[in-house]
């Protein structure tokens, strides 16, 4: 009887230990670690939200982000490309994964009504006073990155390799990533085998994530057009070459690029966002300035659209009788934001992991968009690092995603609790997949 009871107790003990091991699997450990940090992370988010800074001016934000990462024991270097931060967490031999988040905010006056809403006003680069707001979720991105660093530092038994967490300046103006790379990101620090990022999605429910394979976001080109005419009195237009009429004709003609020059299977947008010309009702000006944004995915479509703009505005000028020495000037900015492309193999790999960790119904396949994101720069160097950018849902429960405030809106406010937990869990799962513990 005693031996029988002993065998039963031994079997029970082995079963209990097995059950405990299962209960304390990687996912459960990560969730438990997040729960322990959740209140602190929420406080960090609120403090970052209340203290936004404009692009290339993220001085205090960079200091705070660096301090948070330094507290995890990471090797932290600040001042990369002005205010950028690089934190290196080493945990033995293995691959290198880069996790990037962005530091800057927007010149927007917040109207969310949150108790911790930003009331900050600063001078911009032109010396003009403006309100500032985290209207694109960069405060959540930073908080999630800190959460991942804290989690993985505490759970070093689950992974092996090197994690690099970077806080990048000036994403909103499309030049911060280029600045980080120029300042030696891939020379001064371990070169990544993979690069990860995240971004809030203003049309996905909080608690879900969005995955895109291939093109995620577009090439962004800013183009300045100066249409030159021959000015004069508004009562005698026949004595002039009116650049205002030329501008109107050119704006309409430019829309034929999308409808008649680019395949219907290829995405492109040509938008005239600014028209400036003239000074008085009865004066025909000498010139009119247009500012255009051009969005595309494929390099050949981008080149075709820009060349078509040059040809169309010149053709319109010729038809209006503009003298040869006053032909339009078309200037495309040299430093454009390249399209963001999620590596298909990496995307499928991490998409499968996310479905396991979050459940399949919380991982949505979403369409690419025509916005821009300079995370793309990290995959365009000679190293050809595979990229994966994850969309994190931000829409509060009970809100119709179709009517929810969009990114850059003065009313944009992600539902913090589910969005942050999902972001930290998803990013940690991605890193654990790419930096597995060696046997």
Phi, psi and omega in degrees: 000315180296318179296320179298316178296323179296318178296320179297316180295320179296317179297320179297319182296315178298316179296319180295318179295320178296316179298321180294320179296319178295317182295333182255039176291174183307315182297316181294322178295320179295315180297317179298320179295319178298318180302320180294332183260352193302311182299317179296320179293321177298319179296318177299316179301312182299320181291320176295321181296324182282348186233054183287153178224148183286166180304137182067007179233026187275049188296304183288326177298315178299318179297317181293318180296318179297319181295320180297319181286325178298327180292341177278352183096003180290155172278112189248131173240123180255170176079019176281125184050058182075277189246009182289156183230137175233122178242129182247121175250113182257136180215060178086184181286148179154185180295170178241127178241133177256131175242119185250137168227169186243149190258335195272164180238188188239154176281073184228140176271117186291136178227033182281336184078008179293147178295340178249028180298150178286134173241014187289138172230135183220174172265134178276187184297338179270358182086011180268133180286136182212154171283160180225140182211144168279085183258011182230009174084011182294333176295322176290322179300314180297315181298319179296319180297319176297318178300320178295315180298316178297316182298311184289330175295320180286335184244049183294344178289348185266350186214166181209130182138210182229131174248128175248121177252124180239142171253115188259134174281164162057039174292323186295339177254006171073019184232357183291318180297318178299322178295319179298316180294318179296329180275011169096024182307314183272356177259320187273343184230164180305136179284131184283147170274335179215151175231132183240152175209172174217159175208138175299146177239121187275008177230014175246139179298141174301137184102353177244166174231158178240136182238135177232129176262129182090220183296129179253310181225168196262162161300139177236114177245134173254126186233131177254129180239129175246113178265121185250133179234206174231110187283175179170197183283137181295341180278346184231062184297337181293343179269003184238177166235098195285112180285343177289315176295320178299321178296316180298315179294321181293319180301316179291319181295328180297335180287346177284348176300313180291319188273337188229353184240342181245139178305142178297344180273352180249136182275136173203146176228132173237109184239130172268108186264347184210134176229123180227124178188144175086164182221346185203156184307318190251024178239125171274120186284170176279333181207163177225137180253133175244144173239126185241148165244134180239128181240140181200173174248300186284142179302319182292329177289319177302311182297319179297317182296317181293317178296324179294323177300314180300314183293318184292314183292328176291317179299320178295322179294318178299316181293336178273000178079023178290133180300152183302324182283000178235030176296156183299152172253126179238119183235114174268129180299137183296319185265087177270165175267116183285158180298143177269126185235116175282122179304122186301316181296314179295320181297315179295320179298310183285329176299320178295320178297318181296322178295326177290317184282321187258341188093146187299325184287347178263356178251109185257141169273121184242161181280152171296160182233167183262011172288179181236157182199120186277008168304335179304330184300330184290345178256002185258002180280178180299336181288340179052053182289129176293137183248151169215118178250127184254131172277135178242121182299143184230354188285128180297151178301139179085358178259133177289118181304333181291336182247001180293146177303135183275174174301143182076002174282148178287357178247008181290125179208105179295150174284104196299309190302303180289326182294316182290316179299318179295317181297312182294316181296314183296313181294321178296319177299319179297315181295318180296328176292322185271341179235062184291152178288130178291150180283000000 
